[in-house]
Structures are given as C-alpha cells and as structure tokens.
Amino acid sequence: MTKAEIIAAVAEILSKLTDDHARADALLEAYNAIEPRSIRGDKASRFKGADLGFGPIIARRLRAAGRGEMIFTRSGINSAVNFHPIEVLLHIIKGCR
C-alpha cells in the first residue's frame, strides 16, 4: 500500500468512530503498541496530522501524551509541523481487519 492509500484507509476507519475523543483514544492505543523511534529525515514513513484531518482535540491530546515529533519544515519559528510515524496507521489498519 502507498502512503496515500494507508492514510485513506485509516481516515475511513476513524470516521466511523463517534467523536474526536474516541479517535484520539484509538490513536493513543496504536501509539502505545508500537516501538518509539525518531522519524526525523525519514519522509517516506511519516505523516502529518493534517493528512488525516486531525481536529484540535486530537492534536492537543496527542501533544499532551508526548506523541508525534515537531519538525521544522522551513526556516522560521512558525514552520514547526507535528509528524507521526506511519506504523501508527498500520497498527490501526491491522487491528480492524
């Protein structure tokens, strides 16, 4: 599966959950199941929260739990983007099959 297909599959799975709190719980559960690693410099195996349409509730809960990695994509203080490892999405797909 390509990264776009993985993101589309997980977006469909998460859309079936009732609210942002349930979606955040599913993502945190997947995060706890994978081995932590740095994703800096590895563009192929990371995704932005905006790719899945993370709302402010989900983004806030993931940041509060210390999940994701802030990476500066351009020069300047406002260029920080919160990236996540693709293994989180793969774990969600695997758990739903």
VMD Tcl script that builds the backbone (N, CA, C; Angstrom):
set m [mol new atoms 291]
animate dup $m
set s [atomselect $m all]
$s set {name element resname resid chain x y z} {
  {N N MET 1 A 0.835 -1.187 0.000}
  {CA C MET 1 A 0.000 0.000 0.000}
  {C C MET 1 A 0.881 1.252 0.000}
  {N N THR 2 A 0.445 2.235 -0.728}
  {CA C THR 2 A 1.162 3.509 -0.709}
  {C C THR 2 A 0.741 4.304 0.528}
  {N N LYS 3 A 1.497 5.346 0.830}
  {CA C LYS 3 A 1.176 6.160 1.996}
  {C C LYS 3 A -0.207 6.792 1.847}
  {N N ALA 4 A -0.557 7.230 0.653}
  {CA C ALA 4 A -1.873 7.836 0.421}
  {C C ALA 4 A -2.996 6.823 0.651}
  {N N GLU 5 A -2.788 5.579 0.229}
  {CA C GLU 5 A -3.799 4.533 0.443}
  {C C GLU 5 A -3.942 4.212 1.926}
  {N N ILE 6 A -2.825 4.182 2.645}
  {CA C ILE 6 A -2.860 3.914 4.082}
  {C C ILE 6 A -3.628 5.023 4.797}
  {N N ILE 7 A -3.325 6.267 4.454}
  {CA C ILE 7 A -3.999 7.405 5.088}
  {C C ILE 7 A -5.493 7.383 4.783}
  {N N ALA 8 A -5.870 7.060 3.553}
  {CA C ALA 8 A -7.288 6.993 3.184}
  {C C ALA 8 A -8.004 5.882 3.947}
  {N N ALA 9 A -7.350 4.725 4.096}
  {CA C ALA 9 A -7.963 3.605 4.815}
  {C C ALA 9 A -8.175 3.952 6.283}
  {N N VAL 10 A -7.194 4.579 6.903}
  {CA C VAL 10 A -7.326 4.943 8.317}
  {C C VAL 10 A -8.347 6.063 8.495}
  {N N ALA 11 A -8.398 7.006 7.576}
  {CA C ALA 11 A -9.401 8.072 7.654}
  {C C ALA 11 A -10.806 7.479 7.617}
  {N N GLU 12 A -10.991 6.462 6.796}
  {CA C GLU 12 A -12.299 5.792 6.729}
  {C C GLU 12 A -12.612 5.077 8.041}
  {N N ILE 13 A -11.616 4.402 8.610}
  {CA C ILE 13 A -11.813 3.699 9.883}
  {C C ILE 13 A -12.142 4.691 10.993}
  {N N LEU 14 A -11.367 5.775 11.079}
  {CA C LEU 14 A -11.582 6.754 12.145}
  {C C LEU 14 A -12.891 7.516 11.973}
  {N N SER 15 A -13.382 7.645 10.747}
  {CA C SER 15 A -14.639 8.364 10.530}
  {C C SER 15 A -15.828 7.603 11.112}
  {N N LYS 16 A -15.671 6.309 11.330}
  {CA C LYS 16 A -16.751 5.504 11.904}
  {C C LYS 16 A -16.858 5.680 13.417}
  {N N LEU 17 A -15.806 6.240 14.038}
  {CA C LEU 17 A -15.847 6.478 15.480}
  {C C LEU 17 A -16.709 7.702 15.764}
  {N N THR 18 A -17.277 7.743 16.946}
  {CA C THR 18 A -18.310 8.726 17.249}
  {C C THR 18 A -17.821 10.160 17.358}
  {N N ASP 19 A -16.672 10.376 18.001}
  {CA C ASP 19 A -16.210 11.754 18.193}
  {C C ASP 19 A -14.687 11.811 18.230}
  {N N ASP 20 A -14.155 13.028 18.387}
  {CA C ASP 20 A -12.707 13.220 18.385}
  {C C ASP 20 A -12.031 12.546 19.573}
  {N N HIS 21 A -12.728 12.440 20.701}
  {CA C HIS 21 A -12.131 11.778 21.863}
  {C C HIS 21 A -11.915 10.292 21.583}
  {N N ALA 22 A -12.868 9.650 20.930}
  {CA C ALA 22 A -12.722 8.237 20.569}
  {C C ALA 22 A -11.612 8.057 19.542}
  {N N ARG 23 A -11.499 8.985 18.601}
  {CA C ARG 23 A -10.425 8.917 17.602}
  {C C ARG 23 A -9.064 9.080 18.268}
  {N N ALA 24 A -8.962 10.015 19.203}
  {CA C ALA 24 A -7.701 10.220 19.925}
  {C C ALA 24 A -7.350 8.986 20.745}
  {N N ASP 25 A -8.348 8.360 21.373}
  {CA C ASP 25 A -8.095 7.132 22.137}
  {C C ASP 25 A -7.557 6.029 21.237}
  {N N ALA 26 A -8.126 5.886 20.038}
  {CA C ALA 26 A -7.660 4.860 19.099}
  {C C ALA 26 A -6.221 5.128 18.669}
  {N N LEU 27 A -5.896 6.386 18.407}
  {CA C LEU 27 A -4.532 6.734 18.004}
  {C C LEU 27 A -3.543 6.518 19.146}
  {N N LEU 28 A -3.922 6.879 20.370}
  {CA C LEU 28 A -3.027 6.676 21.512}
  {C C LEU 28 A -2.817 5.192 21.791}
  {N N GLU 29 A -3.861 4.397 21.613}
  {CA C GLU 29 A -3.728 2.947 21.780}
  {C C GLU 29 A -2.751 2.378 20.752}
  {N N ALA 30 A -2.844 2.853 19.523}
  {CA C ALA 30 A -1.914 2.402 18.481}
  {C C ALA 30 A -0.495 2.865 18.785}
  {N N TYR 31 A -0.350 4.091 19.273}
  {CA C TYR 31 A 0.976 4.600 19.643}
  {C C TYR 31 A 1.608 3.736 20.724}
  {N N ASN 32 A 0.815 3.332 21.715}
  {CA C ASN 32 A 1.348 2.526 22.814}
  {C C ASN 32 A 1.764 1.137 22.361}
  {N N ALA 33 A 1.239 0.678 21.237}
  {CA C ALA 33 A 1.539 -0.670 20.752}
  {C C ALA 33 A 2.790 -0.733 19.882}
  {N N ILE 34 A 3.288 0.421 19.434}
  {CA C ILE 34 A 4.453 0.394 18.547}
  {C C ILE 34 A 5.711 0.809 19.302}
  {N N GLU 35 A 6.843 0.453 18.729}
  {CA C GLU 35 A 8.147 0.812 19.288}
  {C C GLU 35 A 8.447 2.281 18.972}
  {N N PRO 36 A 8.768 3.105 19.980}
  {CA C PRO 36 A 9.080 4.504 19.693}
  {C C PRO 36 A 10.372 4.642 18.885}
  {N N ARG 37 A 10.373 5.579 17.945}
  {CA C ARG 37 A 11.569 5.833 17.142}
  {C C ARG 37 A 11.506 7.247 16.599}
  {N N SER 38 A 12.670 7.767 16.212}
  {CA C SER 38 A 12.722 9.102 15.631}
  {C C SER 38 A 12.356 9.012 14.147}
  {N N ILE 39 A 11.590 9.963 13.669}
  {CA C ILE 39 A 11.188 9.973 12.262}
  {C C ILE 39 A 11.829 11.124 11.513}
  {N N ARG 40 A 12.743 11.808 12.162}
  {CA C ARG 40 A 13.444 12.942 11.554}
  {C C ARG 40 A 14.237 12.469 10.341}
  {N N GLY 41 A 14.033 13.102 9.196}
  {CA C GLY 41 A 14.760 12.766 7.975}
  {C C GLY 41 A 14.186 11.597 7.192}
  {N N ASP 42 A 13.140 10.961 7.704}
  {CA C ASP 42 A 12.552 9.784 7.054}
  {C C ASP 42 A 11.176 10.160 6.505}
  {N N LYS 43 A 11.157 10.817 5.357}
  {CA C LYS 43 A 9.904 11.336 4.804}
  {C C LYS 43 A 8.943 10.237 4.366}
  {N N ALA 44 A 9.467 9.078 4.000}
  {CA C ALA 44 A 8.606 8.012 3.479}
  {C C ALA 44 A 7.745 7.383 4.564}
  {N N SER 45 A 8.208 7.381 5.797}
  {CA C SER 45 A 7.462 6.665 6.835}
  {C C SER 45 A 6.947 7.597 7.930}
  {N N ARG 46 A 6.509 8.780 7.544}
  {CA C ARG 46 A 5.877 9.684 8.492}
  {C C ARG 46 A 4.707 10.390 7.809}
  {N N PHE 47 A 3.797 10.884 8.628}
  {CA C PHE 47 A 2.657 11.614 8.081}
  {C C PHE 47 A 2.331 12.787 8.999}
  {N N LYS 48 A 1.685 13.789 8.440}
  {CA C LYS 48 A 1.240 14.949 9.216}
  {C C LYS 48 A -0.157 14.663 9.749}
  {N N GLY 49 A -0.442 15.202 10.911}
  {CA C GLY 49 A -1.782 15.069 11.460}
  {C C GLY 49 A -2.832 15.664 10.544}
  {N N ALA 50 A -2.463 16.708 9.821}
  {CA C ALA 50 A -3.406 17.349 8.899}
  {C C ALA 50 A -3.790 16.418 7.754}
  {N N ASP 51 A -2.935 15.439 7.439}
  {CA C ASP 51 A -3.265 14.478 6.381}
  {C C ASP 51 A -4.516 13.678 6.729}
  {N N LEU 52 A -4.728 13.445 8.024}
  {CA C LEU 52 A -5.920 12.724 8.472}
  {C C LEU 52 A -7.025 13.671 8.924}
  {N N GLY 53 A -6.768 14.949 8.868}
  {CA C GLY 53 A -7.768 15.914 9.300}
  {C C GLY 53 A -7.916 15.970 10.810}
  {N N PHE 54 A -6.808 15.828 11.538}
  {CA C PHE 54 A -6.859 15.915 12.999}
  {C C PHE 54 A -7.450 17.246 13.416}
  {N N GLY 55 A -8.451 17.196 14.245}
  {CA C GLY 55 A -9.002 18.417 14.808}
  {C C GLY 55 A -8.171 18.857 16.001}
  {N N PRO 56 A -8.513 19.996 16.582}
  {CA C PRO 56 A -7.732 20.500 17.711}
  {C C PRO 56 A -7.767 19.582 18.927}
  {N N ILE 57 A -8.858 18.870 19.136}
  {CA C ILE 57 A -8.952 17.959 20.282}
  {C C ILE 57 A -7.949 16.824 20.129}
  {N N ILE 58 A -7.886 16.225 18.949}
  {CA C ILE 58 A -6.962 15.114 18.715}
  {C C ILE 58 A -5.523 15.600 18.811}
  {N N ALA 59 A -5.215 16.711 18.164}
  {CA C ALA 59 A -3.847 17.238 18.191}
  {C C ALA 59 A -3.416 17.553 19.620}
  {N N ARG 60 A -4.292 18.152 20.397}
  {CA C ARG 60 A -3.980 18.507 21.784}
  {C C ARG 60 A -3.741 17.264 22.635}
  {N N ARG 61 A -4.581 16.237 22.462}
  {CA C ARG 61 A -4.411 15.003 23.252}
  {C C ARG 61 A -3.119 14.282 22.898}
  {N N LEU 62 A -2.762 14.240 21.607}
  {CA C LEU 62 A -1.516 13.588 21.207}
  {C C LEU 62 A -0.307 14.367 21.726}
  {N N ARG 63 A -0.353 15.692 21.657}
  {CA C ARG 63 A 0.752 16.506 22.186}
  {C C ARG 63 A 0.881 16.334 23.693}
  {N N ALA 64 A -0.241 16.312 24.405}
  {CA C ALA 64 A -0.217 16.162 25.860}
  {C C ALA 64 A 0.371 14.817 26.269}
  {N N ALA 65 A 0.174 13.806 25.434}
  {CA C ALA 65 A 0.724 12.475 25.718}
  {C C ALA 65 A 2.169 12.349 25.242}
  {N N GLY 66 A 2.695 13.417 24.650}
  {CA C GLY 66 A 4.084 13.380 24.177}
  {C C GLY 66 A 4.259 12.584 22.903}
  {N N ARG 67 A 3.224 12.499 22.104}
  {CA C ARG 67 A 3.284 11.724 20.862}
  {C C ARG 67 A 3.510 12.636 19.679}
  {N N GLY 68 A 4.168 12.105 18.675}
  {CA C GLY 68 A 4.492 12.897 17.497}
  {C C GLY 68 A 5.834 13.579 17.676}
  {N N GLU 69 A 6.342 14.122 16.614}
  {CA C GLU 69 A 7.639 14.793 16.647}
  {C C GLU 69 A 7.527 16.106 15.881}
  {N N MET 70 A 7.861 17.200 16.560}
  {CA C MET 70 A 7.836 18.518 15.924}
  {C C MET 70 A 9.069 18.661 15.051}
  {N N ILE 71 A 8.862 18.915 13.772}
  {CA C ILE 71 A 9.955 19.077 12.818}
  {C C ILE 71 A 9.758 20.413 12.113}
  {N N PHE 72 A 10.818 21.201 12.054}
  {CA C PHE 72 A 10.759 22.484 11.355}
  {C C PHE 72 A 10.949 22.226 9.869}
  {N N THR 73 A 9.942 22.560 9.079}
  {CA C THR 73 A 9.968 22.265 7.648}
  {C C THR 73 A 10.561 23.394 6.820}
  {N N ARG 74 A 10.604 24.592 7.372}
  {CA C ARG 74 A 11.196 25.753 6.707}
  {C C ARG 74 A 11.928 26.548 7.780}
  {N N SER 75 A 12.557 27.622 7.382}
  {CA C SER 75 A 13.167 28.488 8.382}
  {C C SER 75 A 12.070 29.325 9.033}
  {N N GLY 76 A 12.249 29.647 10.267}
  {CA C GLY 76 A 11.264 30.452 10.980}
  {C C GLY 76 A 10.585 29.670 12.079}
  {N N ILE 77 A 10.161 30.375 13.087}
  {CA C ILE 77 A 9.582 29.748 14.264}
  {C C ILE 77 A 8.214 29.130 13.987}
  {N N ASN 78 A 7.482 29.642 13.007}
  {CA C ASN 78 A 6.134 29.155 12.735}
  {C C ASN 78 A 6.096 28.013 11.726}
  {N N SER 79 A 7.228 27.396 11.455}
  {CA C SER 79 A 7.256 26.339 10.449}
  {C C SER 79 A 7.258 24.943 11.059}
  {N N ALA 80 A 7.014 24.836 12.361}
  {CA C ALA 80 A 7.019 23.528 13.014}
  {C C ALA 80 A 5.759 22.749 12.641}
  {N N VAL 81 A 5.953 21.498 12.256}
  {CA C VAL 81 A 4.848 20.609 11.900}
  {C C VAL 81 A 4.973 19.360 12.756}
  {N N ASN 82 A 3.850 18.889 13.273}
  {CA C ASN 82 A 3.861 17.696 14.103}
  {C C ASN 82 A 3.685 16.472 13.205}
  {N N PHE 83 A 4.720 15.655 13.105}
  {CA C PHE 83 A 4.687 14.442 12.297}
  {C C PHE 83 A 4.534 13.221 13.191}
  {N N HIS 84 A 4.007 12.146 12.609}
  {CA C HIS 84 A 3.782 10.897 13.326}
  {C C HIS 84 A 4.304 9.743 12.476}
  {N N PRO 85 A 4.754 8.649 13.115}
  {CA C PRO 85 A 5.237 7.507 12.334}
  {C C PRO 85 A 4.085 6.760 11.661}
  {N N ILE 86 A 4.340 6.269 10.469}
  {CA C ILE 86 A 3.315 5.567 9.684}
  {C C ILE 86 A 2.894 4.251 10.355}
  {N N GLU 87 A 3.742 3.716 11.232}
  {CA C GLU 87 A 3.404 2.467 11.933}
  {C C GLU 87 A 2.138 2.602 12.761}
  {N N VAL 88 A 1.843 3.816 13.225}
  {CA C VAL 88 A 0.603 4.049 13.974}
  {C C VAL 88 A -0.598 3.716 13.097}
  {N N LEU 89 A -0.570 4.181 11.863}
  {CA C LEU 89 A -1.678 3.921 10.939}
  {C C LEU 89 A -1.757 2.448 10.570}
  {N N LEU 90 A -0.600 1.834 10.351}
  {CA C LEU 90 A -0.589 0.405 10.010}
  {C C LEU 90 A -1.159 -0.430 11.147}
  {N N HIS 91 A -0.887 -0.034 12.387}
  {CA C HIS 91 A -1.430 -0.767 13.538}
  {C C HIS 91 A -2.955 -0.636 13.589}
  {N N ILE 92 A -3.471 0.538 13.280}
  {CA C ILE 92 A -4.929 0.728 13.266}
  {C C ILE 92 A -5.566 -0.131 12.179}
  {N N ILE 93 A -4.950 -0.166 10.997}
  {CA C ILE 93 A -5.486 -0.991 9.907}
  {C C ILE 93 A -5.450 -2.463 10.293}
  {N N LYS 94 A -4.340 -2.899 10.864}
  {CA C LYS 94 A -4.193 -4.307 11.252}
  {C C LYS 94 A -5.213 -4.691 12.321}
  {N N GLY 95 A -5.495 -3.766 13.248}
  {CA C GLY 95 A -6.438 -4.046 14.319}
  {C C GLY 95 A -7.877 -4.133 13.856}
  {N N CYS 96 A -8.191 -3.532 12.730}
  {CA C CYS 96 A -9.572 -3.522 12.230}
  {C C CYS 96 A -9.852 -4.619 11.221}
  {N N ARG 97 A -8.849 -5.390 10.886}
  {CA C ARG 97 A -9.083 -6.464 9.914}
  {C C ARG 97 A -9.250 -7.783 10.590}
}
mol reanalyze $m
mol bondsrecalc $m
mol representation Tube
mol addrep $m
